[in-house]
């Protein structure tokens, strides 16, 4: 078996105190017995992102190693990395299919080579493999995966991914990545080189509003997921949609300036938007 890359973060680095608010959400919203398993699914995504976005060295080789760790899990062997060992417990406990994990890895492979998306359809196809598998895995851990729920979860996940596109536009551009579709840029008479150069005028805001509208439409479509669930699970679905809608409101109010600041609803109007969306 291929040894763990020296650049791979440890389990403690992924699961430690700085792990982020998603762990706290998993602790508060979901039944106690399944919380560790949801954390394992989320931790895999974060581990994957660290290997594909931040790790030095040959990132494609790192991702090949991670696919080998999935091979070990699904062949009944013991993976090398402690974090993947935790994931193996969850995979076997809930009989999770491999395909969603492979799609997440493939999305990170694409990020190594695909720096632009021509159309919104292409961007949405990317979201299908980059974020929708997480919704599927969560529903399967919850024992709540049905075709209709998976469809609604896809709408929520894609909507939230578009929020991230808006929020991370500056950071992504600094790395040479532009997720906002080039056709949309043409429609707004705005160029990719202007985005990278930091030109933030009315054309830029029109471009951002177009993606925000698509995100909001998907999140509102996905609100129906909560109506198919009950108890804590319905509450969790409502919270994720409400946070996404609240983030959009915060971004729009700021004129899409300092977009990273809006990640967790930092102002009182942002909190109000989140609560209002939740109440609806």
Number of C-alpha atoms within 10 A of each C-alpha: 9 10 8 15 16 11 15 18 17 14 17 12 12 19 18 10 10 10 14 11 11 13 19 12 15 19 16 13 17 18 13 11 8 14 19 17 22 24 22 22 21 21 22 21 19 15 22 22 17 17 24 23 14 12 17 13 12 12 19 17 14 21 19 14 17 25 16 16 23 21 15 18 21 17 9 11 13 16 22 17 18 13 19 23 19 19 24 23 14 20 20 13 11 14 12 18 13 14 11 20 21 15 19 23 22 16 19 21 17 14 17 13 10 13 14 17 18 14 15 17 11 14 17 16 11 22 21 20 21 24 22 25 22 23 22 22 23 19 18 17 21 17 10 15 17 13 9 12 21 21 17 22 29 25 25 30 27 27 31 26 21 27 24 19 21 27 23 20 22 21 15 16 18 14 11 13 20 22 23 24 19 18 14 19 20 12 11 17 12 21 16 18 10 12 18 18 12 12 14 14 11 12 16 20 15 18 20 23 18 13 20 23 14 15 27 22 15 22 26 19 18 25 24 19 23 21 13 15 15 11 10 14 19 18 16 19 23 21 21 19 27 24 22 29 29 27 29 30 21 27 26 17 12 13 17 21 15 13 21 16 17 25 19 15 22 12 12 10 14 22 19 15 22 24 16 13 19 19 10 8
